[in-house]
Amino acid sequence: MNNRESIVRRIDELESENLGLLATMKKSDAHAEKCSKLGLSFAETYPEDLAEYRAANAKYNENEVEIENLKQELADLPEEESPEPVIEEE
């Protein structure tokens, strides 16, 4: 596997991980909305959700920075040369 493939694979891994983190944050958002409608404190009612949300959000943001850095690294790589086509003589 060359450097370009490694970078693309890592970007894919991070984007996939971010989908899971978004699901965690969305679950917490639903609970926060419910608390807001009922006039309850989200932090007091769902302390574990709040902790999970904060951790997921921090990791998501960290991943986004790494993704952007990898995309820039990918853009800075020299273009790979296509192999010359093989022409068979008859």
C-alpha positions in Angstrom: 0.0 0.0 0.0 1.4 3.4 -1.0 1.3 6.6 1.0 -1.7 7.9 -1.0 -3.7 4.8 -0.3 -2.8 4.9 3.4 -4.0 8.5 3.7 -7.3 7.7 1.9 -7.8 4.7 4.1 -7.2 6.8 7.3 -9.6 9.5 6.1 -12.3 6.8 5.5 -11.7 5.4 9.0 -12.1 8.8 10.6 -15.2 9.7 8.6 -16.7 6.3 9.6 -15.9 6.9 13.2 -17.5 10.4 13.0 -20.7 8.8 11.9 -20.9 6.9 15.1 -20.0 10.0 17.1 -22.7 11.9 15.4 -25.2 9.2 16.4 -24.1 9.6 20.1 -24.5 13.4 19.9 -27.9 13.1 18.2 -29.1 10.9 21.0 -28.0 13.4 23.6 -29.6 16.2 21.5 -32.9 14.4 21.7 -32.7 14.2 25.5 -31.6 17.8 25.8 -34.6 18.9 23.7 -37.0 16.8 25.8 -35.5 18.4 29.0 -35.9 21.8 27.5 -39.6 21.3 26.7 -40.2 20.0 30.2 -38.1 22.8 31.9 -35.6 20.3 33.3 -31.9 20.5 33.5 -30.3 18.3 30.9 -27.0 18.1 33.0 -28.9 17.0 36.1 -31.4 14.7 34.3 -28.9 12.9 32.0 -25.4 13.4 33.4 -24.1 10.3 31.6 -25.5 11.6 28.3 -23.9 15.0 28.8 -20.5 13.3 29.5 -20.9 11.1 26.4 -21.9 14.1 24.3 -18.9 16.1 25.4 -16.5 13.3 24.8 -18.1 12.5 21.4 -18.0 16.1 20.4 -14.4 16.6 21.4 -13.4 13.4 19.5 -15.5 14.4 16.5 -13.7 17.8 16.3 -10.3 16.2 16.7 -11.1 13.8 13.9 -12.3 16.7 11.7 -9.0 18.5 12.2 -7.1 15.3 11.3 -9.2 14.7 8.2 -8.5 18.3 7.0 -4.8 17.8 7.6 -4.8 14.5 5.8 -6.7 16.0 2.8 -4.1 18.7 2.6 -1.3 16.2 2.8 -3.1 14.2 0.0 -3.3 17.3 -2.1 0.4 18.0 -1.6 1.5 14.6 -2.8 2.8 14.4 -6.4 0.4 12.9 -8.8 1.0 9.3 -9.4 2.0 8.4 -12.9 -0.1 6.0 -14.7 1.7 3.0 -16.0 2.4 3.0 -19.7 -0.1 0.8 -21.5 1.3 -2.4 -22.8 0.9 -2.7 -26.5 1.1 -6.2 -27.8 2.5 -6.6 -31.3 0.8 -9.1 -33.5 
